[in-house]
Amino acid sequence: MNVTVKFGRKTEKLNIPKGTTIYEILKKLEINREVVIVARNGEIVPESEELRDEDKIQIITVISGG
């Protein structure tokens, strides 16, 4: 399966096995899952979501202020 992952200004095409989850993508890319949210094809999804062929993933850093 192939997915496109966008994080900041960087876009990567990844070839992943069927059944791969968003959590596994974050782990593979060494992205701290506690400071991001993930959208698949424009919709926010949980880390447990399994990816499908040709998905477009956007990883968005959450910024908080005080």
mmCIF file as gemmi writes it, N, C-alpha and C atoms, coordinates in Angstrom:
data_model
loop_
_atom_site.group_PDB
_atom_site.id
_atom_site.type_symbol
_atom_site.label_atom_id
_atom_site.label_alt_id
_atom_site.label_comp_id
_atom_site.label_asym_id
_atom_site.label_entity_id
_atom_site.label_seq_id
_atom_site.pdbx_PDB_ins_code
_atom_site.Cartn_x
_atom_site.Cartn_y
_atom_site.Cartn_z
_atom_site.occupancy
_atom_site.B_iso_or_equiv
_atom_site.pdbx_formal_charge
_atom_site.auth_seq_id
_atom_site.auth_asym_id
_atom_site.pdbx_PDB_model_num
ATOM 1 N N . MET Axp A 1 ? 0.835 -1.17 0 1 0 ? 1 A 1
ATOM 2 C CA . MET Axp A 1 ? 0 0 0 1 0 ? 1 A 1
ATOM 3 C C . MET Axp A 1 ? 0.885 1.24 0 1 0 ? 1 A 1
ATOM 4 N N . ASN Axp A 2 ? 0.404 2.271 -0.635 1 0 ? 2 A 1
ATOM 5 C CA . ASN Axp A 2 ? 1.13 3.538 -0.67 1 0 ? 2 A 1
ATOM 6 C C . ASN Axp A 2 ? 0.279 4.623 -0.025 1 0 ? 2 A 1
ATOM 7 N N . VAL Axp A 3 ? 0.915 5.43 0.839 1 0 ? 3 A 1
ATOM 8 C CA . VAL Axp A 3 ? 0.249 6.583 1.438 1 0 ? 3 A 1
ATOM 9 C C . VAL Axp A 3 ? 1.161 7.791 1.294 1 0 ? 3 A 1
ATOM 10 N N . THR Axp A 4 ? 0.556 8.967 1.287 1 0 ? 4 A 1
ATOM 11 C CA . THR Axp A 4 ? 1.302 10.214 1.258 1 0 ? 4 A 1
ATOM 12 C C . THR Axp A 4 ? 1.173 10.866 2.622 1 0 ? 4 A 1
ATOM 13 N N . VAL Axp A 5 ? 2.301 11.232 3.221 1 0 ? 5 A 1
ATOM 14 C CA . VAL Axp A 5 ? 2.308 11.829 4.551 1 0 ? 5 A 1
ATOM 15 C C . VAL Axp A 5 ? 2.905 13.227 4.459 1 0 ? 5 A 1
ATOM 16 N N . LYS Axp A 6 ? 2.148 14.21 4.953 1 0 ? 6 A 1
ATOM 17 C CA . LYS Axp A 6 ? 2.629 15.59 4.978 1 0 ? 6 A 1
ATOM 18 C C . LYS Axp A 6 ? 2.785 16.006 6.43 1 0 ? 6 A 1
ATOM 19 N N . PHE Axp A 7 ? 3.976 16.513 6.755 1 0 ? 7 A 1
ATOM 20 C CA . PHE Axp A 7 ? 4.268 16.984 8.104 1 0 ? 7 A 1
ATOM 21 C C . PHE Axp A 7 ? 5.074 18.261 7.965 1 0 ? 7 A 1
ATOM 22 N N . GLY Axp A 8 ? 4.471 19.378 8.339 1 0 ? 8 A 1
ATOM 23 C CA . GLY Axp A 8 ? 5.125 20.668 8.139 1 0 ? 8 A 1
ATOM 24 C C . GLY Axp A 8 ? 5.267 20.939 6.651 1 0 ? 8 A 1
ATOM 25 N N . ARG Axp A 9 ? 6.484 21.235 6.223 1 0 ? 9 A 1
ATOM 26 C CA . ARG Axp A 9 ? 6.737 21.507 4.807 1 0 ? 9 A 1
ATOM 27 C C . ARG Axp A 9 ? 7.194 20.271 4.04 1 0 ? 9 A 1
ATOM 28 N N . LYS Axp A 10 ? 7.3 19.17 4.746 1 0 ? 10 A 1
ATOM 29 C CA . LYS Axp A 10 ? 7.821 17.942 4.154 1 0 ? 10 A 1
ATOM 30 C C . LYS Axp A 10 ? 6.684 17 3.754 1 0 ? 10 A 1
ATOM 31 N N . THR Axp A 11 ? 6.776 16.437 2.56 1 0 ? 11 A 1
ATOM 32 C CA . THR Axp A 11 ? 5.817 15.44 2.091 1 0 ? 11 A 1
ATOM 33 C C . THR Axp A 11 ? 6.58 14.19 1.689 1 0 ? 11 A 1
ATOM 34 N N . GLU Axp A 12 ? 6.118 13.042 2.178 1 0 ? 12 A 1
ATOM 35 C CA . GLU Axp A 12 ? 6.765 11.757 1.886 1 0 ? 12 A 1
ATOM 36 C C . GLU Axp A 12 ? 5.75 10.764 1.379 1 0 ? 12 A 1
ATOM 37 N N . LYS Axp A 13 ? 6.164 9.945 0.427 1 0 ? 13 A 1
ATOM 38 C CA . LYS Axp A 13 ? 5.348 8.811 0.003 1 0 ? 13 A 1
ATOM 39 C C . LYS Axp A 13 ? 5.927 7.585 0.7 1 0 ? 13 A 1
ATOM 40 N N . LEU Axp A 14 ? 5.062 6.841 1.378 1 0 ? 14 A 1
ATOM 41 C CA . LEU Axp A 14 ? 5.506 5.654 2.096 1 0 ? 14 A 1
ATOM 42 C C . LEU Axp A 14 ? 4.819 4.424 1.537 1 0 ? 14 A 1
ATOM 43 N N . ASN Axp A 15 ? 5.579 3.345 1.437 1 0 ? 15 A 1
ATOM 44 C CA . ASN Axp A 15 ? 5.029 2.05 1.067 1 0 ? 15 A 1
ATOM 45 C C . ASN Axp A 15 ? 4.902 1.277 2.37 1 0 ? 15 A 1
ATOM 46 N N . ILE Axp A 16 ? 3.679 0.952 2.762 1 0 ? 16 A 1
ATOM 47 C CA . ILE Axp A 16 ? 3.43 0.332 4.063 1 0 ? 16 A 1
ATOM 48 C C . ILE Axp A 16 ? 2.642 -0.963 3.892 1 0 ? 16 A 1
ATOM 49 N N . PRO Axp A 17 ? 2.772 -1.881 4.858 1 0 ? 17 A 1
ATOM 50 C CA . PRO Axp A 17 ? 1.976 -3.11 4.786 1 0 ? 17 A 1
ATOM 51 C C . PRO Axp A 17 ? 0.512 -2.851 5.118 1 0 ? 17 A 1
ATOM 52 N N . LYS Axp A 18 ? -0.358 -3.678 4.59 1 0 ? 18 A 1
ATOM 53 C CA . LYS Axp A 18 ? -1.786 -3.595 4.893 1 0 ? 18 A 1
ATOM 54 C C . LYS Axp A 18 ? -1.978 -3.733 6.395 1 0 ? 18 A 1
ATOM 55 N N . GLY Axp A 19 ? -2.885 -2.952 6.96 1 0 ? 19 A 1
ATOM 56 C CA . GLY Axp A 19 ? -3.154 -3.016 8.391 1 0 ? 19 A 1
ATOM 57 C C . GLY Axp A 19 ? -2.346 -2.042 9.223 1 0 ? 19 A 1
ATOM 58 N N . THR Axp A 20 ? -1.468 -1.26 8.587 1 0 ? 20 A 1
ATOM 59 C CA . THR Axp A 20 ? -0.662 -0.281 9.314 1 0 ? 20 A 1
ATOM 60 C C . THR Axp A 20 ? -1.576 0.804 9.88 1 0 ? 20 A 1
ATOM 61 N N . THR Axp A 21 ? -1.303 1.199 11.131 1 0 ? 21 A 1
ATOM 62 C CA . THR Axp A 21 ? -2.11 2.233 11.784 1 0 ? 21 A 1
ATOM 63 C C . THR Axp A 21 ? -1.376 3.57 11.775 1 0 ? 21 A 1
ATOM 64 N N . ILE Axp A 22 ? -2.118 4.609 12.078 1 0 ? 22 A 1
ATOM 65 C CA . ILE Axp A 22 ? -1.516 5.94 12.188 1 0 ? 22 A 1
ATOM 66 C C . ILE Axp A 22 ? -0.471 5.949 13.296 1 0 ? 22 A 1
ATOM 67 N N . TYR Axp A 23 ? -0.753 5.273 14.402 1 0 ? 23 A 1
ATOM 68 C CA . TYR Axp A 23 ? 0.217 5.183 15.497 1 0 ? 23 A 1
ATOM 69 C C . TYR Axp A 23 ? 1.554 4.646 14.99 1 0 ? 23 A 1
ATOM 70 N N . GLU Axp A 24 ? 1.509 3.607 14.167 1 0 ? 24 A 1
ATOM 71 C CA . GLU Axp A 24 ? 2.744 3.013 13.644 1 0 ? 24 A 1
ATOM 72 C C . GLU Axp A 24 ? 3.492 3.98 12.721 1 0 ? 24 A 1
ATOM 73 N N . ILE Axp A 25 ? 2.761 4.785 11.966 1 0 ? 25 A 1
ATOM 74 C CA . ILE Axp A 25 ? 3.397 5.789 11.104 1 0 ? 25 A 1
ATOM 75 C C . ILE Axp A 25 ? 4.099 6.835 11.963 1 0 ? 25 A 1
ATOM 76 N N . LEU Axp A 26 ? 3.425 7.317 13.009 1 0 ? 26 A 1
ATOM 77 C CA . LEU Axp A 26 ? 4.041 8.307 13.898 1 0 ? 26 A 1
ATOM 78 C C . LEU Axp A 26 ? 5.301 7.741 14.541 1 0 ? 26 A 1
ATOM 79 N N . LYS Axp A 27 ? 5.248 6.494 14.974 1 0 ? 27 A 1
ATOM 80 C CA . LYS Axp A 27 ? 6.408 5.845 15.59 1 0 ? 27 A 1
ATOM 81 C C . LYS Axp A 27 ? 7.554 5.73 14.579 1 0 ? 27 A 1
ATOM 82 N N . LYS Axp A 28 ? 7.226 5.297 13.357 1 0 ? 28 A 1
ATOM 83 C CA . LYS Axp A 28 ? 8.241 5.132 12.316 1 0 ? 28 A 1
ATOM 84 C C . LYS Axp A 28 ? 8.93 6.462 11.986 1 0 ? 28 A 1
ATOM 85 N N . LEU Axp A 29 ? 8.148 7.544 11.969 1 0 ? 29 A 1
ATOM 86 C CA . LEU Axp A 29 ? 8.694 8.859 11.627 1 0 ? 29 A 1
ATOM 87 C C . LEU Axp A 29 ? 9.263 9.586 12.851 1 0 ? 29 A 1
ATOM 88 N N . GLU Axp A 30 ? 9.22 8.925 14.018 1 0 ? 30 A 1
ATOM 89 C CA . GLU Axp A 30 ? 9.733 9.475 15.278 1 0 ? 30 A 1
ATOM 90 C C . GLU Axp A 30 ? 9.081 10.812 15.612 1 0 ? 30 A 1
ATOM 91 N N . ILE Axp A 31 ? 7.754 10.838 15.507 1 0 ? 31 A 1
ATOM 92 C CA . ILE Axp A 31 ? 6.978 12.032 15.815 1 0 ? 31 A 1
ATOM 93 C C . ILE Axp A 31 ? 6.271 11.797 17.146 1 0 ? 31 A 1
ATOM 94 N N . ASN Axp A 32 ? 6.432 12.735 18.075 1 0 ? 32 A 1
ATOM 95 C CA . ASN Axp A 32 ? 5.803 12.634 19.389 1 0 ? 32 A 1
ATOM 96 C C . ASN Axp A 32 ? 4.294 12.744 19.219 1 0 ? 32 A 1
ATOM 97 N N . ARG Axp A 33 ? 3.589 11.665 19.461 1 0 ? 33 A 1
ATOM 98 C CA . ARG Axp A 33 ? 2.15 11.605 19.222 1 0 ? 33 A 1
ATOM 99 C C . ARG Axp A 33 ? 1.348 12.471 20.174 1 0 ? 33 A 1
ATOM 100 N N . GLU Axp A 34 ? 1.972 12.943 21.247 1 0 ? 34 A 1
ATOM 101 C CA . GLU Axp A 34 ? 1.26 13.764 22.225 1 0 ? 34 A 1
ATOM 102 C C . GLU Axp A 34 ? 1.144 15.222 21.803 1 0 ? 34 A 1
ATOM 103 N N . VAL Axp A 35 ? 1.841 15.61 20.746 1 0 ? 35 A 1
ATOM 104 C CA . VAL Axp A 35 ? 1.818 17.027 20.332 1 0 ? 35 A 1
ATOM 105 C C . VAL Axp A 35 ? 1.276 17.21 18.918 1 0 ? 35 A 1
ATOM 106 N N . VAL Axp A 36 ? 0.643 16.171 18.382 1 0 ? 36 A 1
ATOM 107 C CA . VAL Axp A 36 ? 0.099 16.269 17.026 1 0 ? 36 A 1
ATOM 108 C C . VAL Axp A 36 ? -1.322 15.705 16.969 1 0 ? 36 A 1
ATOM 109 N N . ILE Axp A 37 ? -2.043 16.137 15.927 1 0 ? 37 A 1
ATOM 110 C CA . ILE Axp A 37 ? -3.277 15.482 15.538 1 0 ? 37 A 1
ATOM 111 C C . ILE Axp A 37 ? -3.095 15.058 14.093 1 0 ? 37 A 1
ATOM 112 N N . VAL Axp A 38 ? -3.86 14.073 13.68 1 0 ? 38 A 1
ATOM 113 C CA . VAL Axp A 38 ? -3.67 13.519 12.343 1 0 ? 38 A 1
ATOM 114 C C . VAL Axp A 38 ? -4.988 13.551 11.579 1 0 ? 38 A 1
ATOM 115 N N . ALA Axp A 39 ? -4.908 14.019 10.33 1 0 ? 39 A 1
ATOM 116 C CA . ALA Axp A 39 ? -6.059 14.003 9.434 1 0 ? 39 A 1
ATOM 117 C C . ALA Axp A 39 ? -5.778 13.023 8.301 1 0 ? 39 A 1
ATOM 118 N N . ARG Axp A 40 ? -6.783 12.214 7.984 1 0 ? 40 A 1
ATOM 119 C CA . ARG Axp A 40 ? -6.693 11.305 6.845 1 0 ? 40 A 1
ATOM 120 C C . ARG Axp A 40 ? -7.716 11.771 5.827 1 0 ? 40 A 1
ATOM 121 N N . ASN Axp A 41 ? -7.241 12.109 4.65 1 0 ? 41 A 1
ATOM 122 C CA . ASN Axp A 41 ? -8.123 12.575 3.578 1 0 ? 41 A 1
ATOM 123 C C . ASN Axp A 41 ? -9.024 13.71 4.054 1 0 ? 41 A 1
ATOM 124 N N . GLY Axp A 42 ? -8.458 14.598 4.899 1 0 ? 42 A 1
ATOM 125 C CA . GLY Axp A 42 ? -9.173 15.789 5.342 1 0 ? 42 A 1
ATOM 126 C C . GLY Axp A 42 ? -9.996 15.646 6.607 1 0 ? 42 A 1
ATOM 127 N N . GLU Axp A 43 ? -10.049 14.452 7.205 1 0 ? 43 A 1
ATOM 128 C CA . GLU Axp A 43 ? -10.829 14.241 8.424 1 0 ? 43 A 1
ATOM 129 C C . GLU Axp A 43 ? -9.919 13.808 9.569 1 0 ? 43 A 1
ATOM 130 N N . ILE Axp A 44 ? -10.109 14.41 10.743 1 0 ? 44 A 1
ATOM 131 C CA . ILE Axp A 44 ? -9.338 14.037 11.932 1 0 ? 44 A 1
ATOM 132 C C . ILE Axp A 44 ? -9.685 12.592 12.297 1 0 ? 44 A 1
ATOM 133 N N . VAL Axp A 45 ? -8.652 11.79 12.556 1 0 ? 45 A 1
ATOM 134 C CA . VAL Axp A 45 ? -8.848 10.376 12.882 1 0 ? 45 A 1
ATOM 135 C C . VAL Axp A 45 ? -7.996 9.989 14.091 1 0 ? 45 A 1
ATOM 136 N N . PRO Axp A 46 ? -8.411 8.937 14.823 1 0 ? 46 A 1
ATOM 137 C CA . PRO Axp A 46 ? -7.621 8.466 15.965 1 0 ? 46 A 1
ATOM 138 C C . PRO Axp A 46 ? -6.38 7.701 15.503 1 0 ? 46 A 1
ATOM 139 N N . GLU Axp A 47 ? -5.424 7.572 16.405 1 0 ? 47 A 1
ATOM 140 C CA . GLU Axp A 47 ? -4.171 6.867 16.103 1 0 ? 47 A 1
ATOM 141 C C . GLU Axp A 47 ? -4.38 5.405 15.767 1 0 ? 47 A 1
ATOM 142 N N . SER Axp A 48 ? -5.459 4.827 16.243 1 0 ? 48 A 1
ATOM 143 C CA . SER Axp A 48 ? -5.72 3.407 16.021 1 0 ? 48 A 1
ATOM 144 C C . SER Axp A 48 ? -6.271 3.127 14.627 1 0 ? 48 A 1
ATOM 145 N N . GLU Axp A 49 ? -6.564 4.172 13.88 1 0 ? 49 A 1
ATOM 146 C CA . GLU Axp A 49 ? -7.154 4.03 12.543 1 0 ? 49 A 1
ATOM 147 C C . GLU Axp A 49 ? -6.188 3.327 11.59 1 0 ? 49 A 1
ATOM 148 N N . GLU Axp A 50 ? -6.686 2.286 10.909 1 0 ? 50 A 1
ATOM 149 C CA . GLU Axp A 50 ? -5.869 1.604 9.907 1 0 ? 50 A 1
ATOM 150 C C . GLU Axp A 50 ? -5.897 2.391 8.609 1 0 ? 50 A 1
ATOM 151 N N . LEU Axp A 51 ? -4.755 2.449 7.966 1 0 ? 51 A 1
ATOM 152 C CA . LEU Axp A 51 ? -4.64 3.205 6.721 1 0 ? 51 A 1
ATOM 153 C C . LEU Axp A 51 ? -5.05 2.354 5.534 1 0 ? 51 A 1
ATOM 154 N N . ARG Axp A 52 ? -5.463 3.039 4.482 1 0 ? 52 A 1
ATOM 155 C CA . ARG Axp A 52 ? -5.856 2.384 3.242 1 0 ? 52 A 1
ATOM 156 C C . ARG Axp A 52 ? -4.957 2.872 2.118 1 0 ? 52 A 1
ATOM 157 N N . ASP Axp A 53 ? -4.893 2.09 1.059 1 0 ? 53 A 1
ATOM 158 C CA . ASP Axp A 53 ? -4.072 2.435 -0.09 1 0 ? 53 A 1
ATOM 159 C C . ASP Axp A 53 ? -4.465 3.816 -0.626 1 0 ? 53 A 1
ATOM 160 N N . GLU Axp A 54 ? -3.459 4.628 -0.916 1 0 ? 54 A 1
ATOM 161 C CA . GLU Axp A 54 ? -3.604 5.971 -1.487 1 0 ? 54 A 1
ATOM 162 C C . GLU Axp A 54 ? -4.167 7.004 -0.512 1 0 ? 54 A 1
ATOM 163 N N . ASP Axp A 55 ? -4.184 6.702 0.802 1 0 ? 55 A 1
ATOM 164 C CA . ASP Axp A 55 ? -4.597 7.707 1.777 1 0 ? 55 A 1
ATOM 165 C C . ASP Axp A 55 ? -3.628 8.878 1.75 1 0 ? 55 A 1
ATOM 166 N N . LYS Axp A 56 ? -4.159 10.051 2.071 1 0 ? 56 A 1
ATOM 167 C CA . LYS Axp A 56 ? -3.348 11.253 2.226 1 0 ? 56 A 1
ATOM 168 C C . LYS Axp A 56 ? -3.434 11.645 3.698 1 0 ? 56 A 1
ATOM 169 N N . ILE Axp A 57 ? -2.283 11.591 4.365 1 0 ? 57 A 1
ATOM 170 C CA . ILE Axp A 57 ? -2.2 11.85 5.802 1 0 ? 57 A 1
ATOM 171 C C . ILE Axp A 57 ? -1.535 13.2 6.029 1 0 ? 57 A 1
ATOM 172 N N . GLN Axp A 58 ? -2.167 14.01 6.893 1 0 ? 58 A 1
ATOM 173 C CA . GLN Axp A 58 ? -1.558 15.276 7.289 1 0 ? 58 A 1
ATOM 174 C C . GLN Axp A 58 ? -1.365 15.246 8.786 1 0 ? 58 A 1
ATOM 175 N N . ILE Axp A 59 ? -0.134 15.492 9.228 1 0 ? 59 A 1
ATOM 176 C CA . ILE Axp A 59 ? 0.192 15.511 10.643 1 0 ? 59 A 1
ATOM 177 C C . ILE Axp A 59 ? 0.332 16.972 11.042 1 0 ? 59 A 1
ATOM 178 N N . ILE Axp A 60 ? -0.495 17.383 12.011 1 0 ? 60 A 1
ATOM 179 C CA . ILE Axp A 60 ? -0.576 18.786 12.399 1 0 ? 60 A 1
ATOM 180 C C . ILE Axp A 60 ? -0.093 18.94 13.831 1 0 ? 60 A 1
ATOM 181 N N . THR Axp A 61 ? 0.897 19.807 14.033 1 0 ? 61 A 1
ATOM 182 C CA . THR Axp A 61 ? 1.403 20.072 15.362 1 0 ? 61 A 1
ATOM 183 C C . THR Axp A 61 ? 0.414 20.96 16.112 1 0 ? 61 A 1
ATOM 184 N N . VAL Axp A 62 ? 0.089 20.554 17.337 1 0 ? 62 A 1
ATOM 185 C CA . VAL Axp A 62 ? -0.834 21.312 18.177 1 0 ? 62 A 1
ATOM 186 C C . VAL Axp A 62 ? -0.019 22.327 18.964 1 0 ? 62 A 1
ATOM 187 N N . ILE Axp A 63 ? -0.455 23.568 18.885 1 0 ? 63 A 1
ATOM 188 C CA . ILE Axp A 63 ? 0.223 24.646 19.614 1 0 ? 63 A 1
ATOM 189 C C . ILE Axp A 63 ? -0.73 25.182 20.655 1 0 ? 63 A 1
ATOM 190 N N . SER Axp A 64 ? -0.248 25.264 21.881 1 0 ? 64 A 1
ATOM 191 C CA . SER Axp A 64 ? -1.099 25.831 22.931 1 0 ? 64 A 1
ATOM 192 C C . SER Axp A 64 ? -0.371 26.997 23.579 1 0 ? 64 A 1
ATOM 193 N N . GLY Axp A 65 ? -1.128 27.902 24.051 1 0 ? 65 A 1
ATOM 194 C CA . GLY Axp A 65 ? -0.546 29.082 24.703 1 0 ? 65 A 1
ATOM 195 C C . GLY Axp A 65 ? -1.165 29.29 26.049 1 0 ? 65 A 1
ATOM 196 N N . GLY Axp A 66 ? -0.616 30.227 26.753 1 0 ? 66 A 1
ATOM 197 C CA . GLY Axp A 66 ? -1.167 30.408 28.079 1 0 ? 66 A 1
ATOM 198 C C . GLY Axp A 66 ? -1.076 31.746 28.549 1 0 ? 66 A 1
